[in-house]
Amino acid sequence: MKRLKSGDEVIVTTGAHRGERGVVRKLVGPNRVLIENVNLVRKHRKPDPQRNHPGGIVEEERPLHASNVALYNPRTEKGGRIGIKTLAGGQRVRYFKSDGEVIDTV
């Protein structure tokens, strides 16, 4: 079961971008996430007149491995581990393991 969703606010826990926060733009493959304004790289692009793309140096986001990010917990202002549990009514929810706070439904 995937613990992260697009639209979640996450914090990078390891690597060159450690401590940076951003919103998950989309999930890429089974275990990578694309985060807004994190892991930016500069690419040299050739012009493509058929698609009406000009050439030049373009800055774009690259995906990070999902194990290198954690969901941001605004209560503790840190990244938190996520669990999934079933409530009494049969509803499945995501929650922070540190303080038990329910995030949303699955």
Residue pairs with C-beta under 8 A, 6 or more apart in sequence:
1 84
1 106
2 27
3 66
3 71
3 82
3 84
3 94
4 10
4 24
4 27
4 33
4 66
4 69
4 71
4 82
5 24
5 27
6 24
6 25
6 26
6 27
7 23
7 24
8 23
8 24
8 71
9 21
9 22
9 23
9 24
9 71
9 72
10 21
10 22
10 23
10 24
10 33
10 35
10 69
10 70
10 71
10 72
10 79
11 19
11 20
11 21
11 69
11 70
11 72
11 78
11 79
12 18
12 19
12 20
12 21
12 22
12 35
12 38
12 64
12 68
12 69
13 68
13 69
13 70
13 79
14 68
15 64
15 68
17 38
17 39
17 64
20 38
21 72
22 35
22 36
22 37
22 38
23 35
23 36
24 33
24 34
24 35
25 34
25 35
25 36
25 61
26 33
26 34
27 33
27 34
28 34
28 63
29 63
31 65
31 66
31 67
32 63
32 64
32 65
32 66
33 63
33 64
33 65
33 66
33 69
34 61
34 62
34 63
34 64
35 61
35 64
35 69
36 61
37 61
38 61
38 64
39 61
39 62
39 63
39 64
40 59
40 60
40 61
40 62
41 59
41 60
41 61
41 62
42 57
42 58
42 59
43 57
43 58
43 59
43 60
44 56
44 57
44 58
45 53
45 55
45 56
45 57
45 58
46 55
47 53
47 54
47 55
47 56
48 55
69 79
70 79
70 80
70 81
71 79
71 80
71 82
71 96
71 103
72 78
72 79
72 80
73 79
73 80
73 96
73 98
73 99
73 101
75 99
75 101
76 98
76 99
80 96
80 97
80 98
80 99
81 96
81 97
81 98
82 94
82 95
82 96
82 97
82 103
83 94
83 95
83 96
83 97
84 92
84 93
84 94
84 95
84 106
85 92
85 93
85 95
86 92
86 93
87 93
91 105
92 105
92 106
93 102
93 103
93 104
93 105
93 106
94 102
94 103
94 104
94 105
94 106
95 101
95 102
95 103
96 103
